[in-house]
Amino acid sequence: MLLPTSQNTKTITDLREDALGVLSDVDALGMVYLFQHSDPRAVVLSMKEFAKLCELLEDRADERDAAELALEDRGKGAPLKSIAKKYQ
């Protein structure tokens, strides 16, 4: 994850006075940290970075669900030959 630097840090005043400039920085850098009175207030992500983050969260949720399903009792089951015979 990026650390706040002079390049990717903006103030609320910067956002208010030059919103399009801040958004250009977001597009170029992927994210910009917003500060108010030297306190971190928000992070603005580009759509590309936001989509990557959503994919990571979805992958993690899928891993968790798969792990839970692996612990469930699947029952006795049926032989593949009997299922294939039924649907041929």
N, C-alpha and C positions, 0 to 999 in steps of 0.2 A: 504494500500500500504506500502511496506517496506520502512523504512528510511535508508539512507546510514549509514553503520557501518563499522568498521574495517574488518569485515568478508566478507561483500558483496561489498566492494569498491576496485577497481583495477585501475592502471594507464595505460596509453597508452604504457608505457615502459613494464609493466607486460604483456600486450597483445602481444607486439612485441617479447618479449623474451620467453614467455611461453604460447602460444596461446592455446595449449591443456589443460594446467593447468587451465587457465581461463575458458575454456569451461566445464571442469569438475566441477568447482565451480558453473557455471551457471546451470548445470544439478542438482547439489546437492541443491542449494539455490533457484532456479527458476528464478533468475535475478541477474545481477551484474551491478553496476554503474561504468562507466569508466570516469576517471578524467584526465585532462591534465593541468599541472601547477596549481593544486588546483581548477580548474574550471570544473564543470560537463560538459561532452561532449556527453555522450551517455548512453543508458541502453541496455544491452544485455539480451534478454528473452529466456528462454528455449522454446522448441516447445510446451510443455504442457501449459505453462503460456500464450504463444501467442495464442494457440487455445482457451483457456478460455476467453481471451480478445476479440477475434473475435466473439465468441458466445454471449458475453455480448453486443457487438455492434450490432450484428444482432437482438438480442432480443429487444433492444431499438428501432431499426429501425422498427421492426414489431409492437411494441406498438404505435409508432408515426403514422404509416400507418393505423393501426386499428382505432385510434382516428380520423384521417382525414376521413376515410370511414364512421364512425359513424355519421359524420356531413352531409354527402351527402344525397340528396333527393333520396329515393329508388323508387319513383313512386307509382302508384296505386297498382301494384302487381296483382296476380291471386290466386284464392282459390286453396288450395292443392288438393281438390277433383277433380277439373277440370284438373289439370296437371296429376294426377294419372290416370284418365280415358283416357286421351290422349295417355299415354305411356303403358297401359296394354295390 
